[in-house]
Amino acid sequence: MASSLRRPWSRDGKAESGSWWCTSSLLVLVLVGFLLQWNELLYRTAPAQLKHLSSSSDFGILGVPWCRSRNDSKVSWTRGDLIQGLQEFAPIYDMRPIKNNRFGMGFDHSFGLWFMARWIQPEILIESGAFKGHSTWILRQAMPTKPIISITPRHPEKYLQKGPAYVDSNCKYLAGKSFIDFGNVKWQDLMEEYGIKDYSKVFVFFDDHQNELRRFQQARHAGFQHLVFEDNYDTGTGDHYSLRQICDQRLVQGGGHSCSKDSKEALLRAARRKNWEKAVDIDELCGPGGAWWGVRGQMRDNFNHSFVHITQEEHLENFKQIESSLEVYWELPPIAAPSLTHQRRYDPARATDPIITDNESKLFVQLGLSSLDKDLFNGYTQMVYLKVSQ
Ligand SMILES: C[S@@+](CC[C@H](N)C(=O)[O-])C[C@H]1O[C@@H](n2cnc3c(N)ncnc32)[C@H](O)[C@@H]1O
């Protein structure tokens, strides 16, 4: 009896040391097995296994909420339309005057902007945030004869002195000394100047890194219905409050986050952070008091030159305001799977399924996309189209 009570680590426990080793080895095996399985789950999207990207997910294993469209309304274009669009757009993109558009749009969003502007067939196009004029050029390719209004503090012609830029001859520039913020433009007067009475014929594109809640309110107040936001940053990232952030709410499917260090989300985020530049771990996601909304509880604005802390209740109110006047919300999918583009920035688990999937490498080549510089696929930030109800 006495010996059976003796612990295996006791000096004279020789008789039991055999069974102790057996038990320990078994435990180690179980532990290793568990870790391997967990590792498999965490690294499902590791670059070495790019084929296993979350292509069948709705919005990834971490869950990302969509802004809810009224009555479940959808956009009128299909994946087939997008693929056909890509076929037309690839050679157009090749002709772009600004080959190096660092700090501006890359391939995915250039295509999205061109496609949506052309699909909607507006009578006039407005852009806020032009930089060297790449997006103006894209709008011009979509609508060759329609007027454009471009609002941007520095006139794109200034960039011409240093290198490639684009200045459009049928564009009214509210730039340089004539710069006036989108929210201060007398839109009714300006639209009258162009003979625009039907505001459903106006296409508005924002790439100015301003709080998207404010821009949404201003555009709605003006009566505009078709809005595209270039940088629709994910929760915990970016330099301004975005639609994606606003719709990340606990009451929405896939919305809300956990700031607990022991949570499954914390582990998943830590692992994904290693593989995807723009993925954020729990420390980056969460601010004081477990504030996960916006960026660490901040509503950021103007390239993060300013921000305010908001409560979760205020965040929810912002969402309700947007949702009450949102007819359609549609995020442009990434053009192609990371196994084809080799992009390493956005986490595919936080994006919708790409237009060209892992298994469609032939199509990727046929469309001429395989010859594009890989950096051009790095700028995807969930460009979004909104149809606003009036
Ligand atoms: C990311 S860049 C735009 C890139 C451009 N759309 C492209 O595709 O190349 C952002 C631009 O917003 C401009 N900007 C800053 N504040 C602005 C404001 N209040 N209204 C409009 N544009 C603004 C910046 O000067 C800059 O040119």
The ligand as an SDF file (V2000), in Angstrom:
LIG
                    3D

 27 29  0  0  0  0  0  0  0  0999 V2000
   -4.8070   59.2740  -50.7800 C   0  0  0  0  0  0  0  0  0  0  0  0
   -4.7650   60.7870  -51.5750 S   0  0  0  0  0  0  0  0  0  0  0  0
   -5.8520   60.5900  -52.9320 C   0  0  0  0  0  0  0  0  0  0  0  0
   -5.3490   59.6220  -53.9560 C   0  0  0  0  0  0  0  0  0  0  0  0
   -6.0300   59.6910  -55.2860 C   0  0  0  0  0  0  0  0  0  0  0  0
   -7.4460   59.5310  -55.2000 N   0  0  0  0  0  0  0  0  0  0  0  0
   -5.4400   58.6300  -56.1850 C   0  0  0  0  0  0  0  0  0  0  0  0
   -6.1110   57.6650  -56.4930 O   0  0  0  0  0  0  0  0  0  0  0  0
   -4.3050   58.7380  -56.5620 O   0  0  0  0  0  0  0  0  0  0  0  0
   -5.6560   61.8160  -50.5100 C   0  0  0  0  0  0  0  0  0  0  0  0
   -5.8340   63.2090  -51.0260 C   0  0  0  0  0  0  0  0  0  0  0  0
   -6.7900   63.8760  -50.2110 O   0  0  0  0  0  0  0  0  0  0  0  0
   -6.4140   65.2470  -50.1570 C   0  0  0  0  0  0  0  0  0  0  0  0
   -7.1570   65.9140  -49.0770 N   0  0  0  0  0  0  0  0  0  0  0  0
   -6.7830   66.2110  -47.8240 C   0  0  0  0  0  0  0  0  0  0  0  0
   -7.7800   66.8340  -47.1820 N   0  0  0  0  0  0  0  0  0  0  0  0
   -8.8050   66.9420  -48.0440 C   0  0  0  0  0  0  0  0  0  0  0  0
  -10.1110   67.4920  -47.9780 C   0  0  0  0  0  0  0  0  0  0  0  0
  -10.5780   68.0440  -46.8700 N   0  0  0  0  0  0  0  0  0  0  0  0
  -10.8820   67.4420  -49.0690 N   0  0  0  0  0  0  0  0  0  0  0  0
  -10.4360   66.8620  -50.2070 C   0  0  0  0  0  0  0  0  0  0  0  0
   -9.2060   66.3210  -50.3210 N   0  0  0  0  0  0  0  0  0  0  0  0
   -8.4090   66.3600  -49.2590 C   0  0  0  0  0  0  0  0  0  0  0  0
   -4.9250   65.1650  -49.9810 C   0  0  0  0  0  0  0  0  0  0  0  0
   -4.3090   66.3950  -50.2630 O   0  0  0  0  0  0  0  0  0  0  0  0
   -4.5830   64.0760  -51.0020 C   0  0  0  0  0  0  0  0  0  0  0  0
   -4.3650   64.6180  -52.2600 O   0  0  0  0  0  0  0  0  0  0  0  0
  1  2  1  0
  2  3  1  0
  2 10  1  0
  3  4  1  0
  4  5  1  0
  5  6  1  0
  5  7  1  0
  7  8  2  0
  7  9  1  0
 10 11  1  0
 11 12  1  0
 11 26  1  0
 12 13  1  0
 13 14  1  0
 13 24  1  0
 14 15  1  0
 14 23  1  0
 15 16  2  0
 16 17  1  0
 17 18  1  0
 17 23  2  0
 18 19  1  0
 18 20  2  0
 20 21  1  0
 21 22  2  0
 22 23  1  0
 24 25  1  0
 24 26  1  0
 26 27  1  0
M  CHG  2   2   1   9  -1
M  END
$$$$
